[in-house]
Amino acid sequence: MHNIINNIISIQDTLKLENIDLNKVNIIAVSKMFPMNEIIPLINHGQIHFGENKVQEAIEKWTDIKKDFEHIQLHMIGKLQSNKVKFVVPLFDYIHSLDNLKLAEKISVEQKKFNKKLKIFIQINIGNEDQKSGISEDQLEEFYKKCVKDLSLDVVGLMCLPPKSGNAENYFLKMKELAKKIEVNELSMGMSNDYIEAASSGSTFLRIGTRIFGQRT
C-alpha cells in the first residue's frame, strides 16, 4: 500500500524537476481493475481524481465510496456507449471520451433527467488512426459548437490518445493549438509512459495507472 503512495509522490517529484506547476496539473489515478482496498490509502493520502473505464466496475466500486468521500472526482476515461450514459451521469463527474453526436445527445438528455452537468472532454483522433475513436480536427469546431450551443454540454477541454509510433510531443502540441482555437482550457493528455511530455506540452489532466498501481494482473 505504501508503494502506491510513494509512486504518486515520485510522479509529483518528477514533474517538479521538469518545472511543471503542480497547481496546474491534475493527476488522475486510473484505478480500473484494482480493488477498493488498494485505492482507499490513496484517498486517505489526499488523492482526489480517479479514473475508470468500465461502467459496471465503477458502479460496484464507487457508489458507496463516493457517498462517504463526496470530494472525490470520478473520471470516465474509457469508450462510452450511449446506452450506458444513464449509469454514468449520476456517478461520474467527468467524461473524457465524447467522440460522436449520438453520444453527445444522450448525455444531454440524461443530464437533464438528473439535473447534473458533467465536465466533458471531446476525444480527438489526433493521429487519424482507423482503429481509434475520436472527432477529426476538421470536424472539431462544428462539433464543439453543436455540443455547447444546441445541447448545453459543459465541454471543458480535449482528450487524445496519440499514436504509439511517432513523437507524442508533436501530437500533444497540436492538441494545445486545437484547444486554443475553440477556447477551452483543459487538456486530458499523457499516461504512464508519456506523462512528462504531456505535462510539458500543456496537459492539465494526466491519466496515470500502471506507474501508480503497478501492472494489472
Contacts in CASP RR format, 6 or more apart in sequence:
PFRMAT RR
TARGET T0000
AUTHOR 0000-0000-0000
METHOD contacts of the structure
MODEL  1
MHNIINNIISIQDTLKLENIDLNKVNIIAVSKMFPMNEIIPLINHGQIHF
GENKVQEAIEKWTDIKKDFEHIQLHMIGKLQSNKVKFVVPLFDYIHSLDN
LKLAEKISVEQKKFNKKLKIFIQINIGNEDQKSGISEDQLEEFYKKCVKD
LSLDVVGLMCLPPKSGNAENYFLKMKELAKKIEVNELSMGMSNDYIEAAS
SGSTFLRIGTRIFGQRT
1 38 0 8 1.000
1 41 0 8 1.000
2 41 0 8 1.000
4 38 0 8 1.000
4 41 0 8 1.000
4 42 0 8 1.000
4 212 0 8 1.000
4 213 0 8 1.000
5 41 0 8 1.000
5 42 0 8 1.000
5 45 0 8 1.000
7 211 0 8 1.000
7 212 0 8 1.000
7 213 0 8 1.000
7 214 0 8 1.000
8 27 0 8 1.000
8 29 0 8 1.000
8 42 0 8 1.000
8 45 0 8 1.000
8 47 0 8 1.000
8 212 0 8 1.000
11 27 0 8 1.000
11 195 0 8 1.000
11 208 0 8 1.000
11 211 0 8 1.000
11 212 0 8 1.000
12 22 0 8 1.000
12 27 0 8 1.000
14 196 0 8 1.000
15 22 0 8 1.000
15 25 0 8 1.000
15 195 0 8 1.000
15 196 0 8 1.000
15 199 0 8 1.000
16 22 0 8 1.000
18 196 0 8 1.000
18 199 0 8 1.000
18 200 0 8 1.000
20 199 0 8 1.000
20 200 0 8 1.000
24 204 0 8 1.000
25 199 0 8 1.000
25 203 0 8 1.000
25 204 0 8 1.000
25 205 0 8 1.000
25 206 0 8 1.000
26 48 0 8 1.000
26 49 0 8 1.000
26 204 0 8 1.000
26 205 0 8 1.000
26 206 0 8 1.000
27 47 0 8 1.000
27 49 0 8 1.000
27 206 0 8 1.000
27 208 0 8 1.000
28 49 0 8 1.000
28 50 0 8 1.000
28 51 0 8 1.000
28 75 0 8 1.000
28 77 0 8 1.000
28 205 0 8 1.000
28 206 0 8 1.000
28 207 0 8 1.000
28 208 0 8 1.000
29 39 0 8 1.000
29 42 0 8 1.000
29 47 0 8 1.000
29 49 0 8 1.000
29 50 0 8 1.000
29 51 0 8 1.000
29 208 0 8 1.000
29 209 0 8 1.000
29 212 0 8 1.000
29 213 0 8 1.000
30 50 0 8 1.000
30 51 0 8 1.000
30 52 0 8 1.000
30 53 0 8 1.000
30 77 0 8 1.000
30 191 0 8 1.000
30 207 0 8 1.000
30 208 0 8 1.000
30 209 0 8 1.000
30 212 0 8 1.000
30 213 0 8 1.000
31 38 0 8 1.000
31 39 0 8 1.000
31 50 0 8 1.000
31 51 0 8 1.000
31 52 0 8 1.000
31 61 0 8 1.000
31 209 0 8 1.000
31 213 0 8 1.000
32 51 0 8 1.000
32 52 0 8 1.000
32 53 0 8 1.000
32 54 0 8 1.000
32 57 0 8 1.000
32 216 0 8 1.000
33 57 0 8 1.000
33 216 0 8 1.000
34 213 0 8 1.000
34 216 0 8 1.000
35 61 0 8 1.000
36 61 0 8 1.000
36 65 0 8 1.000
38 213 0 8 1.000
39 50 0 8 1.000
39 61 0 8 1.000
39 65 0 8 1.000
40 65 0 8 1.000
42 50 0 8 1.000
42 212 0 8 1.000
43 65 0 8 1.000
43 69 0 8 1.000
43 72 0 8 1.000
48 71 0 8 1.000
48 72 0 8 1.000
48 73 0 8 1.000
49 73 0 8 1.000
49 75 0 8 1.000
49 205 0 8 1.000
50 62 0 8 1.000
50 72 0 8 1.000
50 73 0 8 1.000
50 74 0 8 1.000
50 75 0 8 1.000
51 74 0 8 1.000
51 75 0 8 1.000
51 76 0 8 1.000
51 77 0 8 1.000
51 207 0 8 1.000
52 58 0 8 1.000
52 61 0 8 1.000
52 62 0 8 1.000
52 74 0 8 1.000
52 75 0 8 1.000
52 76 0 8 1.000
52 77 0 8 1.000
52 78 0 8 1.000
53 76 0 8 1.000
53 77 0 8 1.000
53 78 0 8 1.000
53 79 0 8 1.000
54 78 0 8 1.000
55 76 0 8 1.000
55 80 0 8 1.000
55 84 0 8 1.000
55 87 0 8 1.000
55 88 0 8 1.000
58 74 0 8 1.000
58 76 0 8 1.000
58 91 0 8 1.000
58 92 0 8 1.000
59 87 0 8 1.000
59 91 0 8 1.000
62 72 0 8 1.000
62 74 0 8 1.000
62 91 0 8 1.000
63 91 0 8 1.000
65 72 0 8 1.000
66 72 0 8 1.000
66 74 0 8 1.000
66 91 0 8 1.000
73 93 0 8 1.000
73 94 0 8 1.000
74 91 0 8 1.000
74 92 0 8 1.000
74 93 0 8 1.000
74 94 0 8 1.000
75 92 0 8 1.000
75 93 0 8 1.000
75 94 0 8 1.000
75 95 0 8 1.000
75 96 0 8 1.000
75 205 0 8 1.000
75 207 0 8 1.000
76 88 0 8 1.000
76 92 0 8 1.000
76 94 0 8 1.000
76 95 0 8 1.000
76 96 0 8 1.000
76 97 0 8 1.000
77 96 0 8 1.000
77 97 0 8 1.000
77 188 0 8 1.000
77 207 0 8 1.000
78 96 0 8 1.000
78 97 0 8 1.000
79 97 0 8 1.000
79 99 0 8 1.000
79 133 0 8 1.000
80 88 0 8 1.000
80 95 0 8 1.000
80 97 0 8 1.000
80 98 0 8 1.000
80 103 0 8 1.000
82 102 0 8 1.000
82 103 0 8 1.000
82 106 0 8 1.000
85 103 0 8 1.000
85 106 0 8 1.000
85 107 0 8 1.000
85 110 0 8 1.000
86 110 0 8 1.000
86 113 0 8 1.000
88 95 0 8 1.000
88 110 0 8 1.000
88 118 0 8 1.000
89 107 0 8 1.000
89 110 0 8 1.000
89 111 0 8 1.000
89 113 0 8 1.000
89 114 0 8 1.000
89 116 0 8 1.000
89 118 0 8 1.000
90 114 0 8 1.000
90 116 0 8 1.000
92 118 0 8 1.000
93 118 0 8 1.000
93 119 0 8 1.000
94 118 0 8 1.000
94 119 0 8 1.000
94 120 0 8 1.000
94 121 0 8 1.000
95 107 0 8 1.000
95 118 0 8 1.000
95 119 0 8 1.000
95 120 0 8 1.000
95 121 0 8 1.000
96 121 0 8 1.000
96 123 0 8 1.000
96 159 0 8 1.000
96 188 0 8 1.000
96 205 0 8 1.000
96 207 0 8 1.000
97 121 0 8 1.000
97 123 0 8 1.000
97 133 0 8 1.000
97 159 0 8 1.000
98 104 0 8 1.000
98 107 0 8 1.000
98 120 0 8 1.000
98 121 0 8 1.000
98 122 0 8 1.000
98 123 0 8 1.000
98 147 0 8 1.000
98 153 0 8 1.000
98 155 0 8 1.000
99 122 0 8 1.000
99 123 0 8 1.000
99 125 0 8 1.000
99 133 0 8 1.000
99 134 0 8 1.000
99 135 0 8 1.000
100 133 0 8 1.000
100 134 0 8 1.000
100 135 0 8 1.000
101 143 0 8 1.000
101 146 0 8 1.000
104 143 0 8 1.000
104 146 0 8 1.000
104 147 0 8 1.000
104 151 0 8 1.000
104 153 0 8 1.000
105 151 0 8 1.000
107 118 0 8 1.000
107 120 0 8 1.000
107 151 0 8 1.000
107 153 0 8 1.000
108 151 0 8 1.000
108 152 0 8 1.000
108 153 0 8 1.000
111 117 0 8 1.000
111 118 0 8 1.000
111 153 0 8 1.000
117 153 0 8 1.000
117 154 0 8 1.000
118 154 0 8 1.000
119 154 0 8 1.000
119 156 0 8 1.000
119 186 0 8 1.000
120 147 0 8 1.000
120 153 0 8 1.000
120 154 0 8 1.000
120 155 0 8 1.000
120 156 0 8 1.000
120 157 0 8 1.000
121 155 0 8 1.000
121 156 0 8 1.000
121 157 0 8 1.000
121 158 0 8 1.000
121 159 0 8 1.000
121 186 0 8 1.000
121 188 0 8 1.000
121 205 0 8 1.000
122 134 0 8 1.000
122 135 0 8 1.000
122 140 0 8 1.000
122 143 0 8 1.000
122 144 0 8 1.000
122 147 0 8 1.000
122 155 0 8 1.000
122 157 0 8 1.000
122 158 0 8 1.000
122 159 0 8 1.000
123 133 0 8 1.000
123 134 0 8 1.000
123 135 0 8 1.000
123 158 0 8 1.000
123 159 0 8 1.000
123 160 0 8 1.000
123 161 0 8 1.000
124 134 0 8 1.000
124 135 0 8 1.000
124 136 0 8 1.000
124 137 0 8 1.000
124 140 0 8 1.000
124 158 0 8 1.000
124 159 0 8 1.000
124 160 0 8 1.000
124 175 0 8 1.000
124 178 0 8 1.000
125 132 0 8 1.000
125 133 0 8 1.000
125 134 0 8 1.000
125 135 0 8 1.000
125 136 0 8 1.000
125 160 0 8 1.000
126 137 0 8 1.000
126 160 0 8 1.000
126 161 0 8 1.000
126 162 0 8 1.000
126 163 0 8 1.000
126 171 0 8 1.000
126 174 0 8 1.000
126 175 0 8 1.000
127 162 0 8 1.000
127 163 0 8 1.000
127 171 0 8 1.000
128 136 0 8 1.000
129 163 0 8 1.000
132 161 0 8 1.000
135 143 0 8 1.000
137 174 0 8 1.000
137 178 0 8 1.000
140 158 0 8 1.000
140 178 0 8 1.000
140 181 0 8 1.000
140 182 0 8 1.000
141 181 0 8 1.000
141 182 0 8 1.000
144 155 0 8 1.000
144 182 0 8 1.000
144 184 0 8 1.000
147 153 0 8 1.000
147 155 0 8 1.000
148 155 0 8 1.000
155 184 0 8 1.000
156 184 0 8 1.000
156 185 0 8 1.000
156 186 0 8 1.000
157 179 0 8 1.000
157 184 0 8 1.000
157 185 0 8 1.000
157 186 0 8 1.000
157 187 0 8 1.000
157 188 0 8 1.000
158 175 0 8 1.000
158 178 0 8 1.000
158 179 0 8 1.000
158 184 0 8 1.000
158 186 0 8 1.000
158 187 0 8 1.000
158 188 0 8 1.000
159 187 0 8 1.000
159 188 0 8 1.000
159 189 0 8 1.000
160 171 0 8 1.000
160 172 0 8 1.000
160 175 0 8 1.000
160 188 0 8 1.000
160 189 0 8 1.000
162 168 0 8 1.000
162 171 0 8 1.000
162 172 0 8 1.000
162 189 0 8 1.000
162 194 0 8 1.000
163 171 0 8 1.000
168 190 0 8 1.000
168 194 0 8 1.000
168 197 0 8 1.000
168 198 0 8 1.000
169 197 0 8 1.000
169 200 0 8 1.000
169 201 0 8 1.000
172 187 0 8 1.000
172 189 0 8 1.000
172 190 0 8 1.000
172 197 0 8 1.000
172 198 0 8 1.000
172 201 0 8 1.000
172 202 0 8 1.000
172 203 0 8 1.000
173 201 0 8 1.000
175 187 0 8 1.000
175 189 0 8 1.000
175 201 0 8 1.000
176 187 0 8 1.000
176 201 0 8 1.000
176 202 0 8 1.000
179 185 0 8 1.000
179 186 0 8 1.000
179 187 0 8 1.000
185 204 0 8 1.000
186 204 0 8 1.000
186 205 0 8 1.000
187 198 0 8 1.000
187 202 0 8 1.000
187 203 0 8 1.000
187 204 0 8 1.000
187 205 0 8 1.000
188 203 0 8 1.000
188 204 0 8 1.000
188 205 0 8 1.000
188 207 0 8 1.000
189 198 0 8 1.000
189 201 0 8 1.000
189 202 0 8 1.000
189 203 0 8 1.000
189 205 0 8 1.000
189 206 0 8 1.000
190 197 0 8 1.000
190 198 0 8 1.000
190 199 0 8 1.000
190 203 0 8 1.000
190 206 0 8 1.000
190 207 0 8 1.000
190 208 0 8 1.000
191 198 0 8 1.000
191 206 0 8 1.000
191 207 0 8 1.000
191 208 0 8 1.000
191 209 0 8 1.000
192 208 0 8 1.000
192 209 0 8 1.000
192 210 0 8 1.000
192 211 0 8 1.000
192 212 0 8 1.000
195 203 0 8 1.000
195 206 0 8 1.000
195 208 0 8 1.000
195 211 0 8 1.000
198 206 0 8 1.000
199 206 0 8 1.000
210 216 0 8 1.000
END
